[in-house]
Amino acid sequence: MNADGEGLGGSASAPVSTPAPVSAPHVVAVLIRDGVLPMELGLVHQLLGTARSAEGDLLYSVRTCAPRPGMIRTSADFPVFAEHGLDVVAAADTVIVPASHESDEELAPGGLDGELAGALATPRRVASICTGSFVLAAAGLLDGRRATTHWMSADHMARMFPQVTVDPDVLYVDEGEVLTSAGEAAGIDLCLHMIREDHGAVVAAEVARRTVIPPHREGGQAQYIQRPLVDAGLTSTGRSRAHAVKCLADPLTLAELAGVESMSVRTFSRRFREETGLTPMQWLTQRRVDRARELLESTDHTVDRIATETGFGTGTSLRQHFVTGVGVSPGAYRRTFRGTGTPNNRPLVE
């Protein structure tokens, strides 16, 4: 994300804001409707519901809500029980709307129940997973904003809601108080992104480790790349990515990464982009920025030392890439998530 808020690869992210001291868990209302996708409901509870502070305190209180409390049909062969209603939605800090393929694409501008639309207008942050974005659009929350949804529904959403700038080529879009994500797995990326923005990269990485999922995919990464089926014996570029993560401090070259897979640079670059939606160097820069975020939060290393440990080489290079990727300087980021001093009260050096 640059200084104006544009994310890498086309995602839009809000500037990092200073998190308030944790006195009570941040209340997250998951608004479900008949036909809800169980995976999308579950992933919010699994990720946000397990995030903890360094002291072990739960950071979020996740509550399942419905327009009318009670049994709610799912897209599977079992129902779920929603204990809470729209009063909890209206009072929540964050509301997340999972998809319901049963009704989402039938929504039109102004077509949302007035009570439901009113409840969604109150919380300070609202997000959607997959076609849950149709609910936000019908409530008018996406008017004049950029948003995404599942790639198979993007054209329909653009036709139904012309006042929304629909981007079908990203995993999620962060417009500050309103966020949207693509298909089910992109909901995982969105939840980790919100945890990271609320409480920092270290907390988000711990949630990812506990859940055994990748800690970070940029919102601008392509959600779907249309191409012919790959031969079953096609060599993956996964070994090169594992090698790069182990050797971030080294001056890695495209030729070296291609050599890990025993491919030509041309073939490697093509297959890498097919598998990740990014060029090898774009992906490598993102991993280095991710590691820099963790070190800024968890150590009192100088920026020059962090630049060396993350492969940027110089503090100037790190600052440039960090501002482009995160939207603030390393020093501002550190002050946001660490305060003005380290645990041993030594000053932080940028």
C-alpha positions in Angstrom: 0.0 0.0 0.0 1.4 3.4 -0.9 1.0 6.6 1.0 -2.3 7.2 -0.6 -3.7 3.9 0.5 -3.3 1.8 -2.7 -2.2 -1.8 -1.9 0.3 -3.9 -3.7 -1.1 -5.5 -6.8 -4.2 -3.4 -6.7 -5.7 -4.0 -3.3 -6.7 -0.9 -1.2 -5.7 -0.9 2.4 -6.5 1.6 5.1 -3.5 3.3 6.8 -2.4 1.5 10.0 -4.2 2.9 13.0 -3.1 2.8 16.6 -4.8 0.0 18.4 -6.4 0.9 21.7 -5.2 -1.0 24.8 -7.2 -4.3 25.2 -9.6 -3.8 28.1 -12.4 -6.0 26.7 -12.6 -8.2 23.6 -13.5 -6.6 20.4 -17.1 -7.8 19.6 -17.5 -9.4 16.2 -21.0 -10.2 15.0 -21.2 -12.8 12.2 -24.5 -12.2 10.4 -25.9 -15.4 8.9 -29.0 -16.0 6.8 -30.7 -19.1 5.4 -28.4 -20.9 3.0 -25.2 -19.7 4.8 -22.0 -21.5 3.8 -20.8 -23.3 7.0 -17.1 -23.0 6.2 -17.4 -19.2 6.1 -19.2 -19.1 9.4 -16.6 -21.4 11.0 -13.5 -19.7 9.7 -14.4 -16.4 11.4 -14.8 -18.2 14.7 -11.7 -20.3 14.2 -9.4 -17.3 13.3 -10.8 -14.2 15.1 -12.1 -16.3 18.0 -8.7 -17.8 18.8 -6.6 -14.6 18.5 -4.9 -13.8 21.8 -2.6 -11.1 23.2 0.9 -11.8 24.4 -0.6 -12.1 27.9 -3.0 -14.8 26.6 -6.2 -12.7 26.6 -8.8 -13.3 23.9 -8.8 -10.3 21.6 -12.2 -10.9 20.0 -15.6 -12.1 21.1 -17.3 -13.7 18.1 -21.1 -14.0 18.2 -23.3 -15.7 15.6 -26.3 -13.5 14.7 -29.3 -13.7 12.4 -32.1 -11.3 11.4 -34.3 -13.5 13.6 -32.5 -15.6 16.3 -33.1 -19.4 16.0 -32.3 -22.3 13.6 -30.8 -21.2 10.3 -30.6 -23.4 7.2 -27.1 -23.9 5.8 -25.9 -24.9 2.3 -25.1 -28.3 3.8 -27.5 -31.0 5.3 -27.5 -29.5 8.8 -28.8 -26.2 10.3 -27.0 -24.0 12.8 -28.5 -22.1 15.7 -28.0 -18.3 15.9 -28.5 -17.1 19.5 -28.3 -13.4 18.7 -30.3 -11.0 16.7 -29.9 -7.6 15.0 -29.5 -5.8 18.3 -26.1 -7.5 18.7 -25.3 -6.7 15.1 -26.0 -3.0 15.6 -23.9 -2.9 18.8 -20.9 -4.8 17.5 -17.5 -3.3 16.8 -17.2 -5.4 13.6 -19.8 -7.2 11.5 -18.9 -9.9 9.0 -21.4 -11.2 6.5 -20.7 -14.7 5.0 -22.3 -15.8 1.8 -25.7 -17.3 1.3 -25.9 -18.5 -2.3 -29.6 -19.0 -1.7 -30.4 -15.3 -1.8 -27.3 -13.1 -2.3 -27.5 -12.6 -6.1 -31.2 -11.9 -5.9 -30.5 -8.7 -4.0 -30.8 -5.3 -5.7 -30.1 -1.7 -4.6 -32.5 -0.8 -1.8 -33.7 -4.4 -1.7 -32.6 -5.1 1.9 -35.0 -5.2 4.8 -35.0 -1.8 6.5 -34.3 -3.2 9.9 -31.3 -5.2 8.6 -29.9 -2.3 6.6 -30.2 -0.1 9.7 -28.3 -2.6 11.8 -25.5 -2.8 9.3 -25.1 1.0 9.1 -24.2 1.2 12.8 -21.0 -0.8 13.5 -17.7 1.0 12.9 -16.4 -1.8 10.6 -18.4 -4.1 8.2 -16.9 -6.9 6.1 -18.2 -9.6 3.8 -17.0 -13.0 2.5 -17.7 -14.1 -1.0 -21.2 -13.1 -2.2 -21.9 -11.6 1.2 -20.8 -8.5 -0.6 -24.2 -8.3 -2.2 -25.7 -7.7 1.2 -23.4 -4.7 1.8 -24.1 -3.4 -1.7 -27.9 -3.7 -1.2 -27.5 -1.8 2.0 -25.7 1.0 0.2 -22.5 0.5 2.1 -20.4 0.0 -1.1 -21.7 3.0 -3.0 -18.8 4.9 -4.5 -16.4 2.3 -3.2 -14.2 -0.4 -4.6 -15.2 -3.9 -3.7 -14.7 -7.5 -4.7 -16.7 -10.7 -4.6 -16.4 -14.3 -5.9 -15.1 -14.1 -9.5 -18.1 -16.0 -10.8 -20.5 -13.4 -9.4 -18.4 -10.3 -10.2 -20.1 -9.4 -13.6 -23.6 -9.8 -12.1 -22.7 -7.6 -9.1 -21.3 -4.9 -11.5 -24.5 -4.9 -13.4 -26.8 -4.9 -10.4 -24.8 -2.2 -8.5 -23.2 0.2 -11.1 -22.4 2.6 -8.3 -19.9 0.1 -7.0 -16.4 -0.4 -8.6 -16.2 -4.2 -8.7 -12.7 -5.7 -8.9 -12.8 -9.4 -9.7 -9.1 -9.8 -9.7 -8.1 -9.5 -6.0 -8.5 -11.6 -2.9 -9.9 -8.8 -0.7 -10.3 -5.0 -0.7 -9.9 -2.8 2.4 -11.7 0.5 2.2 -11.2 1.3 5.8 -14.5 0.8 7.6 -15.8 -1.5 4.8 -14.0 -4.6 3.6 -14.9 -7.2 1.0 -13.3 -10.5 0.1 -13.6 -13.1 -2.7 -14.4 -16.8 -2.4 -14.4 -18.8 0.8 -10.6 -19.2 1.2 -10.2 -15.4 0.6 -12.2 -15.0 3.8 -9.3 -16.6 5.7 -7.0 -13.9 4.1 -9.4 -11.2 5.1 -9.7 -12.3 8.7 -5.9 -12.5 9.0 -5.6 -9.1 7.5 -8.0 -7.6 10.0 -6.2 -9.3 12.9 -2.9 -7.9 11.5 -4.3 -4.4 11.2 -5.8 -4.5 14.6 -3.0 -6.2 16.6 0.0 -6.6 14.4 1.8 -9.2 12.3 3.0 -11.3 15.3 -0.5 -12.0 16.6 -1.8 -12.7 13.0 1.2 -15.1 12.4 0.5 -17.0 15.6 -3.2 -17.5 14.6 -2.0 -18.7 11.2 0.5 -21.1 12.8 -2.1 -22.5 15.1 -4.5 -23.0 12.2 -1.7 -24.3 9.9 -2.4 -21.8 7.1 -0.2 -19.3 5.3 0.2 -16.2 7.4 -0.2 -13.6 4.7 -1.5 -13.3 1.1 -1.7 -9.8 -0.2 -5.2 -8.6 -1.1 -4.1 -7.7 -4.6 -3.1 -11.2 -5.4 -5.2 -12.7 -8.1 -8.2 -14.8 -6.8 -8.5 -16.8 -10.0 -6.2 -17.3 -13.0 -7.9 -18.9 -16.0 -5.6 -21.3 -17.8 -5.7 -24.8 -19.2 -5.4 -27.7 -16.8 -1.8 -28.4 -15.8 -0.2 -31.7 -16.5 -0.2 -33.9 -13.4 3.6 -34.2 -13.5 4.2 -30.5 -13.8 6.8 -29.4 -11.3 5.6 -27.0 -8.6 7.5 -23.9 -7.6 6.9 -24.6 -3.9 10.5 -25.6 -3.2 11.8 -22.3 -4.4 9.3 -20.4 -2.1 10.4 -22.5 0.9 14.1 -21.8 0.0 13.4 -18.1 -0.3 11.7 -17.9 3.1 14.7 -19.7 4.7 17.2 -17.3 3.0 15.4 -14.0 3.1 18.6 -12.3 4.3 20.5 -13.4 1.2 20.7 -11.5 -2.1 18.4 -13.9 -3.9 18.3 -13.8 -7.7 15.7 -15.0 -10.1 18.3 -17.4 -11.6 19.0 -18.9 -8.1 15.3 -19.5 -7.4 14.8 -21.0 -10.9 17.8 -23.3 -10.2 16.1 -24.7 -7.1 13.4 -26.1 -9.3 15.8 -27.0 -12.1 14.0 -24.8 -14.5 15.0 -22.1 -17.0 14.3 -18.5 -15.7 11.6 -18.1 -18.4 9.7 -21.3 -17.5 10.1 -20.7 -13.8 8.8 -17.2 -14.0 5.7 -18.3 -16.0 4.9 -21.2 -13.7 5.5 -19.1 -10.5 3.0 -16.5 -11.7 0.5 -19.2 -12.7 0.7 -20.6 -9.1 0.8 -17.4 -7.1 -0.6 -14.6 -9.3 2.7 -12.7 -8.7 6.1 -12.5 -10.2 8.8 -14.1 -8.2 10.3 -10.8 -7.2 6.9 -9.3 -6.2 6.3 -12.3 -4.0 9.8 -12.2 -2.5 9.4 -8.4 -1.7 6.1 -9.1 0.1 7.7 -11.9 2.2 10.5 -9.5 3.2 8.1 -6.8 4.2 6.2 -9.4 6.2 9.3 -10.4 8.0 10.3 -6.7 8.6 6.9 -6.1 10.2 7.4 -9.0 12.6 10.9 -7.8 13.6 9.6 -4.2 14.1 7.0 -5.6 16.5 9.0 -8.2 18.4 12.6 -6.7 18.6 14.3 -3.4 19.2 16.7 -3.9 16.2 17.5 -0.8 14.2 16.0 -0.3 10.8 19.4 -0.9 9.2 19.8 -4.2 11.0 16.3 -5.3 10.0 17.1 -4.3 6.4 20.1 -6.7 6.5 18.1 -9.5 8.1 15.3 -9.3 5.6 17.4 -8.9 2.5 16.7 -5.3 1.7 20.3 -4.5 2.3 20.0 -0.8 3.4 17.7 1.1 5.6 16.8 3.3 2.7 15.7 0.4 0.6 13.6 -1.1 3.5 11.9 2.3 4.1 11.0 2.6 0.5 9.5 -0.9 0.2 7.8 -0.7 3.6 6.0 2.6 2.8 4.9 1.1 -0.6 3.7 -2.1 1.0 2.3 -1.0 4.3 1.6 2.7 3.8 3.6 4.1 6.8 7.3 4.3 7.6 9.0 1.5 9.7 9.2 3.9 12.6 5.6 4.8 12.5 4.6 1.2 12.2 6.8 0.3 15.2 5.3 3.0 17.3 1.8 1.8 16.4 2.3 -1.7 17.6 5.1 -1.4 20.2 4.7 2.1 21.7 7.6 4.5 22.1 9.9 2.2 24.1 10.9 -1.5 24.2 10.4 -3.8 27.2 13.9 -2.9 28.5 13.0 0.8 28.1 15.8 1.4 25.5 14.7 3.9 22.8 13.6 2.5 19.5 16.0 3.5 16.7 14.7 4.0 13.2 
